[in-house]
Amino acid sequence: MSISFENYLVVGISSRALFNLEKENEVFENEGLDAYREYQIVHENDVLSPGSGFT
């Protein structure tokens, strides 16, 4: 059974719009998935800066 969203406004937003993840994306693109995963683990307690979705 499918759900109808006919009477609703549905908004999708990415985490990169909500938070500034430029450094994380740079690590992923330049160093690959394993380096990205390690970066995320090392920085898991860092507070993320607001991204363009906050303005």
GROMACS elastic network, one bead per residue, 0.5 to 0.9 nm:
[ bonds ]
;  ai    aj funct       b0    kb
    4     7     6  0.79162   500
    4     8     6  0.86929   500
    5     8     6  0.52142   500
    5     9     6  0.75786   500
    5    10     6  0.76341   500
    6     9     6  0.82268   500
   13    16     6  0.83782   500
   13    17     6  0.66505   500
   13    18     6  0.75102   500
   13    53     6  0.82285   500
   14    17     6  0.53229   500
   14    18     6  0.66707   500
   14    19     6  0.87974   500
   14    53     6  0.89642   500
   15    18     6  0.50413   500
   15    19     6  0.59204   500
   15    20     6  0.85299   500
   15    21     6  0.81879   500
   15    51     6  0.86166   500
   16    19     6  0.51904   500
   16    20     6  0.61256   500
   16    21     6  0.57436   500
   16    22     6  0.80938   500
   16    51     6  0.68075   500
   16    52     6  0.82891   500
   16    53     6  0.84801   500
   17    20     6  0.72051   500
   17    21     6  0.85770   500
   17    50     6  0.84070   500
   17    51     6  0.53673   500
   17    52     6  0.54180   500
   17    54     6  0.79876   500
   18    21     6  0.89613   500
   18    49     6  0.87185   500
   18    50     6  0.60788   500
   18    52     6  0.64099   500
   18    54     6  0.62853   500
   19    22     6  0.89486   500
   19    48     6  0.61265   500
   19    49     6  0.56712   500
   19    52     6  0.73294   500
   19    53     6  0.75588   500
   19    54     6  0.81584   500
   20    23     6  0.80863   500
   20    24     6  0.88160   500
   20    48     6  0.68305   500
   20    49     6  0.54442   500
   20    50     6  0.56397   500
   20    52     6  0.75138   500
   21    24     6  0.52023   500
   21    25     6  0.60925   500
   21    26     6  0.85684   500
   21    48     6  0.78330   500
   21    49     6  0.80934   500
   21    51     6  0.77560   500
   22    25     6  0.50943   500
   22    26     6  0.60885   500
   22    27     6  0.86934   500
   23    26     6  0.50171   500
   23    27     6  0.62908   500
   23    28     6  0.86899   500
   24    27     6  0.51905   500
   24    28     6  0.63008   500
   24    29     6  0.87212   500
   24    36     6  0.68541   500
   24    39     6  0.75509   500
   24    40     6  0.77612   500
   25    28     6  0.50235   500
   25    29     6  0.60763   500
   25    30     6  0.84507   500
   25    36     6  0.80939   500
   26    29     6  0.52010   500
   26    30     6  0.58863   500
   26    31     6  0.79578   500
   26    36     6  0.88696   500
   27    30     6  0.53693   500
   27    31     6  0.53744   500
   27    32     6  0.69191   500
   27    33     6  0.84734   500
   27    35     6  0.68258   500
   27    36     6  0.56477   500
   27    39     6  0.77657   500
   28    31     6  0.55716   500
   28    33     6  0.57569   500
   28    34     6  0.83062   500
   28    35     6  0.69064   500
   28    37     6  0.83980   500
   29    32     6  0.58856   500
   29    33     6  0.82446   500
   29    36     6  0.86153   500
   31    34     6  0.78056   500
   31    35     6  0.57568   500
   31    36     6  0.71524   500
   32    35     6  0.56511   500
   32    36     6  0.62025   500
   32    37     6  0.87288   500
   33    37     6  0.60175   500
   33    38     6  0.85926   500
   34    37     6  0.50736   500
   34    38     6  0.62361   500
   34    39     6  0.85621   500
   35    38     6  0.50940   500
   35    39     6  0.60345   500
   35    40     6  0.85872   500
   36    39     6  0.50040   500
   36    40     6  0.61866   500
   36    41     6  0.87025   500
   37    40     6  0.51812   500
   37    41     6  0.63582   500
   37    42     6  0.87786   500
   38    41     6  0.51101   500
   38    42     6  0.61845   500
   38    43     6  0.85678   500
   39    42     6  0.52140   500
   39    43     6  0.61185   500
   39    44     6  0.83198   500
   40    43     6  0.51373   500
   40    44     6  0.55678   500
   41    44     6  0.51495   500
   41    45     6  0.85457   500
   42    45     6  0.80097   500
   42    46     6  0.89065   500
   43    46     6  0.53606   500
   43    47     6  0.88023   500
   44    47     6  0.83876   500
   48    51     6  0.87723   500
   50    53     6  0.75814   500
   50    54     6  0.60545   500
   50    55     6  0.85190   500
   51    54     6  0.58601   500
   51    55     6  0.76974   500
   52    55     6  0.55993   500
